[in-house]
Amino acid sequence: MITMRYLPHTPEQIQQMLTVAGADSLESLFSGIPEECRRLQEMNLPEALSEWALNRHMDALSAGLAVSPEYKIFIGAGRYDHHIPATVSSLKSRSEFLTAYTPYQPEISQGTLQAIYEYQTLAARLMGVDVVTASHYDGATALSESLLMAIRKTRRKRVVLSSLIHPYYRRVAQTYLEPAGFEIIELPFLENGLTDLSLLEGAVDIAAVALQSPNFFGCIEDLKAGGQKAHEIGALFIVGFTEALAYGLLKSPGSQGADIVFGEGQSLGIPIAFGGPGLGMLGCTPEHTRNLPGRLVGKAKDMDGKNGFVLTLATREQHIRREKATSNICSNNSHCALTAAMYMASLGKSGFCDLAILNHDKAAYLCRGLSGAGFKMPFQGTFFNEFVVEFPEELETLYQRLLEKKIVAGLPLSAFYPELSHHYLLCVTETASREDMDALIREVTPCMNP
């Protein structure tokens, strides 16, 4: 391997580049940028610290963070706290795996390609599809890419999204599609916390219908019905998820008629880490493979009959003509994909299912406890590890009082759904102990029964 050194440019090199660019100085080079958009003074940075002094400084900063171990946190909403097996943490940190190398040359990339291949295999089984790529940043970009797949396939310019797809995912999809002239139609939700599919009746010129299950409220959508209605109007059926673990208990989206499946794989061994990184999961049935963005790794035989791994499909502009590329955002995300593969392999099929059941049962325990304390559960259907609770209007300060006791009682929904003021989305995973849940129930019970 060739080692490259990265050194700052010397004044002579800078002057040579300015001469080629036809500029007299760095100031004149940037003169086209308005002054109010430029920093004209040096940055006010402290003096450099030694490695040990910097470590002490970082430790002091982290000690003052608001989210300390004493907090009991009942928030999911797209990022889920799970125990990560020691095998995953140890193996993923090995130097062989810690690379941002993109496997353009298969003859020297066999380890990276095999890791992606193993992830594809496990992810395809989880999602119930035949083909999965490993090149997407997060669930939001995977949704957007799946919608573009449907638009390319059907040559239609309208897509339908459930309003119960994660709000941030829908905002990313708008950023992708609306500037390009594509129309997004949103389906409202019913009183039971599920998507209202009745508006699909007689709809025309629809490229795709997209649902999320479990949806943003944690409720389990009827994917069979959604797929049937989508196919009746000639649209592709797209199914997503934010909690991959749910499909250790639920039937896979592919088995319920999904043409394309997208989702977030953060739950699969990737720590929350203040919001990142994520793992965008994207797969489809065979007839849509050519429209998949990213990389698809396959297994072949070499001249000696030995197994080898190759890039079977790579539909981005580094590999093919730019105008033929499906996407230019699908960068190599193989370390997160490898982490997910290690996690799934560490748990195994039965362990994965057992953990999913444990998550469901713990959430059900908290839901029953809060219901028994007198809180209203507006959506009575089946849920996975998240559910919505309504705090009575007269208890407007309850959420803040719980925060003061280091209990984060869910995510307020009014910012995303104004009609759901005083409603909170609570989440429970295997990391929440029975004592944690009992503490929440104990704190709120006197409020409902003074």
C-alpha positions, 0 to 999 in steps of 0.5 A: 500500500502506498502511504501518502503524506498530507502537508500544508501548502507553502507560500510559494505553492500558494502563489503558483496556484494563484498565478494559474487561477489569475488572482493576485492574492487569496483576498482577490480569489474570494472577492466574488463572495459577499463580505457578509458571508466571509470571515474577515478576522482570524478565529478566536481560538485558544492556545494549543494544548498538549495531548494530556491537557486536551484529554483533561479538558474533554473529560471536563466538558463531558462531565457537564453534559445534560444527559448523564447516566442518572437520567432515565430516558424513554425516547426512541423516535428513530434512535434506539438505545440497545445493549451491544455485545462485546464481540461487536465492539471488539471486532469492529475496532480491529484495524483491518476493518477501520478503513474508508476505502471504497472497493473499486479494485476487487482483486485487492478488496476481498475482505471489504467485499466479503464483509459487505456480502455478508451484510447483504445476506443477513439484511436481505433475510431480515427485510424479506427481499432478494437484493440489498445494497450497503451504501446509504447514510441513514433511513432518510436518504434510503427513503428518498432513494427508494422514491427515486427508484420508483419514479425512474421505474414508472416514469411518473412524477407523483409519490404518496407518503404516509404522514406517519413516516418519520417527520425528518425522513419526509423532510429529506424526501421533500428536499430530494424531490420537490426542487426536481418537479416531483409531487409528494402527497401525504396520507393522514392518519386515523383515530387508531394511529394507522395510515388512512389508505382510503385516499388511494382509491382511484388515484392516478399517475402515482409512482409509489406508495410508502408506509412505515411500520412500525410507524412513527407512533410505534403502531403496526401498519397493515402492510398487506392492505397497503400493498394491495391498494398500491398495486391496484393503482399501478404504483410500487409499494415501499415499506420502511422502518426506523427500528430494525429490531421489530422484524425479529418479531413481525413478518418482514416487509418483503413477505407482505408485498413490498417492492422496495424496503428501506430503513434505519439500521442504527439499532443493529450494534451502532451506538446512538452517539448523539445522533450518528452515525446511521445505516441506511438499509435499502433492498428490493425484489429482483425486477428492480435491481437495475434501479438500485443506487449504490453497490451490490457485491456478488460471489463468483469463481476465479480461474482456479475455481475458488470463491471470490467477491466482486462488485456485481453492480455499482450504479454511481458515477465513479463506475459508469457514465454520469448521466447513467448513474442512479445516485451520487450520494450513496457513499461507501458505508461499509463499516456501519454495515459490517457492524450491523452484520456482526451484531446480527451474527452475534445474536443469531436468529433465535437471539434476535427474535428473543430480544425483539420479544423482550423489547415489546414486552417491556414497552407493554409493561410500561404502557399497562402501568401508565394506563393503570395510573389513569393516563389515556392511550389514544391509539389502542392498536398493536405496537412494538416498543413505542407508544403514545401517551396523552398527558391531561391538559391540566398536568401541563407542567408534569413533563417538566417536573419529571425532567427535574427528577431526571426522567425524560418521559418521551418525545413531545409530539406537538412539534410534528403533529400540532393536533397532538398537543399534550401527547408524548411518544414513549419508547422502551428497549431492553436497556430500561430496567423494571426499576426505571419503569416503576420509578416513572409510574410511581412519579406520575400516579399521584398526579392522576390520583391526587 
